Amino acid sequence: MILLPPQRAALFDSDWLVLPKLACVAGEPSGDLLAAPVLCALNQMPGMAGLEVYGIGGPRMQAEGLRSDWPMETLSVRGYVEAIRQLPAILKLRRELIANLLGEGRPDVYLGIDAPDFNLGVELQLRKAGIPTLHLVSPSIWAWRAGRIKKIQQAVERMLCIFPFETEIYDRAGVASTYVGHPLASDIPEEPNIEQARKRVAEILSIPKDDLGGKVIAVLPGSRGSEIELIAPVFFDTMRLLADRLKGEKLQFLIPIATPRLRAPLERLKADTQALNPDISIHLLDGEADAVLEASDVVLIASGTATLQAALWKKPMVISYKVPWLTAQIMKRQGYMPYVGLPNILCGEFVVPELLQDDATPEKLTNALLAWLNNPTKVAELKMRFAKMHEALRRPTGLIVAEAVAQIIHSGHQKRVGP
């Protein structure tokens, strides 16, 4: 729970002639995770009593009071090719959303959470109509598609940055910005407790704790159907190869299932793998990514927000990813950095390996995992780097974002009622 200091609460304590409204849109599970602490903090601000929150979000935001008027899954796509397939549904949703927010659902402020290709278009239309717009999570203009800064200048009143180096970019472009830190850095403790995490995982799986002895490998193949289709089969082949290479050693593979619809394809891949190697120990858990990561010795992971999660748990990892060939070619031409994984981007160098596209083979992934398992000194050095990163990212993110929202609502209320 986020506790609001009394001096801050007083800033927003006022009587409303009309109850305040916040519209917000998160396009995928990572956005849902980022925005939930914001809504939690807003719920504790006395001046935000009666705040109506609506738009698009997942279960975490809904648990904090969001009314999700459209399914978040419609927006949960990655890559150009995948987006093209889903484009008619996305455009229809955006038209309906904008029409609603410019009509009877007009909010006091709009908060877009990540999903820049969708949210910037919405924010542009709303800002033109005089609705203040905030955007949480800067698009990766420092990594690729730098030209989007022009659209951001027009669409976003204030950019809320989760990485410290981003505000300088927006200062140069004349866009107001605030560094808010990353909420995961506050949620995840500085020191993992592996034994406690393994006990929790064993309880969830209803197995003896001793069964999670030996080497524990966390495997995170992504949160989207397209990711499971493209990279998960490679990850399962890697698990089988690693088990063959470490024959005689006790290995446990833990796979957190990001959403219920991914269980069926992962169960099929598990069955196929165990048919080839009946002795391999693979456990699927519904959610529980944090427990799985904390319990692990090493992580095999698809590129995305989860890589930062693994870094904050101080885990050595191997990052991998596959997208359709056309998507890869387009992204390659618009990229500016040699790495795609967030831990490498934040450290400014390859501190963990990235094996992407044609390099994402079971043989190469297995070798990279073994390199961590066989080099405890290198692992210890990595943990020190990740500890410094954790410290830099730790801020009361939910509270800072909530204050930005509340200040705009409060300012608009003062303008309506006068001094």
C-alpha positions, 0 to 999 in steps of 0.5 A, spaced: 500 500 500 502 507 498 501 511 504 500 519 502 504 524 506 499 529 510 502 535 506 501 532 499 494 529 501 492 537 503 494 539 496 488 535 493 483 536 498 477 540 495 470 539 494 467 537 487 461 540 484 462 535 479 466 528 480 473 528 477 474 523 471 480 520 469 481 516 462 486 511 462 489 506 457 494 500 458 495 496 452 498 490 455 500 486 461 506 490 463 502 497 462 497 494 467 502 492 472 505 499 471 498 503 472 495 499 478 500 503 483 498 509 480 490 508 481 492 505 488 495 512 490 489 516 487 484 512 491 488 514 497 488 522 496 482 525 499 481 530 494 480 524 489 474 521 493 469 519 488 474 519 482 471 515 476 476 511 472 475 508 466 478 506 459 482 500 457 486 496 462 487 489 465 485 485 472 490 489 476 487 496 474 480 493 475 482 491 482 484 498 483 477 501 481 478 501 473 472 500 469 475 497 462 470 498 457 474 494 452 478 488 452 485 489 453 487 483 449 485 487 442 491 491 443 496 486 446 500 485 439 507 486 438 511 487 431 509 490 424 506 483 421 502 482 427 499 489 428 497 489 421 493 482 422 489 486 428 489 493 425 482 493 423 480 491 430 485 496 433 482 502 429 475 500 430 476 500 438 480 507 437 475 510 433 470 508 439 474 510 444 476 517 441 468 518 440 466 516 447 472 521 450 470 527 446 463 526 448 459 523 454 465 520 457 470 526 456 475 526 462 478 531 466 485 528 464 487 522 459 493 518 462 496 513 456 500 507 459 505 505 454 502 502 447 505 508 444 502 507 437 495 506 439 495 512 445 499 517 441 494 517 436 488 518 441 492 523 445 493 527 439 486 528 438 484 529 445 489 534 446 487 538 440 480 538 443 483 541 450 483 535 454 490 534 458 494 528 456 499 525 460 503 519 457 507 514 462 513 510 459 516 514 454 517 510 447 524 508 446 525 514 441 533 513 444 533 506 441 529 506 434 524 511 431 526 517 433 522 521 429 516 520 433 518 525 438 515 530 433 508 527 434 509 527 442 510 534 442 503 535 439 500 529 443 503 529 450 502 535 455 507 531 460 511 525 459 512 521 465 519 517 464 521 511 467 528 511 466 533 517 468 536 518 462 530 520 458 528 527 461 534 530 458 532 528 451 525 531 452 528 537 455 532 538 448 525 537 444 521 542 449 517 537 452 515 537 459 517 531 462 518 528 469 522 522 471 518 517 476 522 511 476 520 504 475 515 501 479 518 494 479 524 497 483 519 499 489 515 492 489 522 488 488 526 487 494 533 489 494 535 482 496 532 476 493 530 470 498 531 464 494 530 459 499 523 462 501 521 463 494 523 456 493 518 454 499 513 458 496 513 455 489 513 448 492 507 450 496 504 452 489 506 446 486 504 441 492 510 438 491 516 437 497 520 443 498 526 438 497 524 437 489 526 444 488 533 442 490 539 442 485 539 447 479 532 451 478 532 455 471 526 460 470 523 460 463 519 466 461 517 465 453 513 471 453 506 474 454 503 474 447 500 468 443 505 470 437 511 470 442 509 463 444 508 461 437 515 463 435 520 463 441 517 458 446 518 451 441 525 454 441 525 454 449 523 447 450 528 444 445 533 448 449 530 445 456 531 438 453 538 440 450 540 443 457 538 437 461 541 432 456 548 436 457 547 436 465 545 429 465 545 426 472 544 433 475 538 435 478 534 440 474 528 444 475 524 448 469 519 453 472 515 457 467 510 462 469 504 462 465 502 470 463 495 469 461 490 463 462 489 463 454 497 461 454 496 455 458 494 450 453 499 451 448 504 451 453 501 444 456 502 441 449 509 443 448 511 440 455 507 434 453 511 434 447 518 435 450 517 430 456 515 425 450 522 425 448 525 426 455 520 423 460 525 424 466 525 432 464 522 436 470 518 442 467 513 445 472 507 450 469 505 456 474 499 460 473 502 467 474 507 467 479 513 470 475 516 474 481 516 467 485 519 463 479 524 469 478 526 469 485 527 462 486 531 461 480 539 460 479 539 462 471 533 465 467 532 464 459 527 469 457 524 473 451 525 480 450 521 485 454 519 488 460 520 481 464 528 482 463 528 488 467 524 484 472 529 479 472 535 484 473 531 487 479 531 480 482 539 480 480 538 474 476 543 472 470 539 471 464 539 469 457 535 474 452 532 471 446 527 473 441 524 471 434 519 475 430 517 474 423 522 476 418 519 482 415 518 485 422 525 484 423 527 487 417 523 493 419 526 494 426 533 493 424 532 499 419 529 503 424 534 501 430 539 505 433 542 501 439 546 494 438 542 491 444 534 490 445 534 487 452 533 493 458 538 490 462 543 492 457 540 498 455 540 501 462 547 498 463 550 501 456 553 495 454 552 487 453 552 485 461 547 479 459 547 475 452 542 476 447 540 471 442 535 473 437 532 471 430 537 466 427 541 466 433 536 463 437 537 456 437 537 451 442 545 450 441 547 457 442 542 458 448 544 452 452 551 454 451 549 461 454 546 458 460 551 453 461 556 459 461 552 462 467 551 456 471 559 454 470 561 461 472 559 464 479 564 469 479 561 472 473 554 471 476 557 475 482 559 481 478 553 481 474 549 482 481 553 488 483 551 491 477 544 490 477 544 492 485 546 499 482 541 499 477 535 497 482 538 503 486 537 508 480 530 506 478 527 506 485 522 511 486 515 512 489 513 511 482 505 510 483 505 516 488 509 521 483 504 519 477 498 520 481 500 527 483 501 529 476 494 526 475 491 530 481 494 536 480 491 537 473 485 535 475 485 540 481 488 545 476 482 544 472 477 544 477 480 551 480 479 554 473 471 552 473 470 554 480 474 560 480 478 563 486 
